[in-house]
Each structure stands twice: as structure tokens, then as C-alpha cells.
């Protein structure tokens, strides 16, 4: 096969296997009552899905970030998207942190992985970024950790959803975590 054709096929494969390559299923469906990530402080809704951490190493205002994340839940997946009309995994991270703190982060999963401070899995706190691979590349998917092993991400076929780090698919592909706000 000529080098140009091989390079074109390889490049097409890399693009195809970006964030969009994740499975179109999740073993944990998001029930209607779990769609609220963090409700108003002290309400029953906030305790159903992700109760606020009372003692946390995180400097993140969980109620504020939770409201922003809630506004994205159910947003359809769109490769390269950065709005509530359609968003991909890195676009979700970029937009949540832009709305939360005015940060300008790169919309690249690999650049996000290299840019921010490494965090051990056992030290995860609300707002940390969790990274995954598709088995072929170092990192190709990112989500925002919430609590109790859960994270929010944008996934082809589902859009912005809540998943568990303990799901077999994500457990196998977990590549690390990073902290944006120390």
C-alpha cells in the first residue's frame, strides 16, 4: 500500500477512535431521579445522586459546579462540540471549567492530561478530571469526577451522562486523574 494511502487510512482511524469510540451502552442507566447531580444545598435531590462532601480536599464549590454540570446532563454528543446543542468529552470539561471559574483550557483530551496536576485514584475529589484510553492510545476520553466513584462525561449515542469508575469498561481503560484546581 502506498505511503500516502496508508497515512490517510491511519489518520482516519485516529479521528474515528477519538472520544466517539466509546460503547453505546452503560451498565448504569441514569434514572430520572439521578439526573440531578447536586441539588440545592440540603435538599433530598442532592443526596440521591451525589451528596455534597462535607470534608473535602477540594477547593471547588460543589453546589456551583453541580448546577453547571446539571445544565449539561442530557446534552447530545457532538464531536468537537462545545455547547448545549452538542458537546464531546473534552468540550464538556472545557465548558464546565469556563463557566465555573473562567478558565480557558485546551479542548484536547491529551493536552488536558499533560497540562494539569496528577492525582492518585484514591485521592480523587469533586471536580478532578478522569482519563481513559480506548486500548490503542494513551488517553482518548475524559470526564469530571463527582463522588463515590461516579463521573460525568459525554458519550456517543448517549450525550452527557453519569457513569461509574467501577463499570468494567471504564475500570479496564482508566489511565489516571488530574486536578485543575489544587
FENCORVEN-V777470 format. One record per helix or strand of 2 or more residues. SS is the DSSP state (H for helix, E for strand). FROM is the first residue (numbers start at 1). LEN is the number of residues. If there is no record, write none. Layout:
ss:SS from:FROM len:LEN
ss:SS from:FROM len:LEN
This chain:
ss:H from:3 len:14
ss:H from:19 len:3
ss:H from:32 len:3
ss:H from:44 len:6
ss:H from:62 len:11
ss:E from:82 len:2
ss:E from:86 len:2
ss:H from:89 len:13
ss:H from:109 len:7
ss:E from:117 len:3
ss:H from:121 len:3
ss:E from:129 len:4
ss:E from:141 len:5
ss:E from:150 len:6
ss:E from:159 len:6
ss:H from:168 len:6
ss:E from:174 len:6
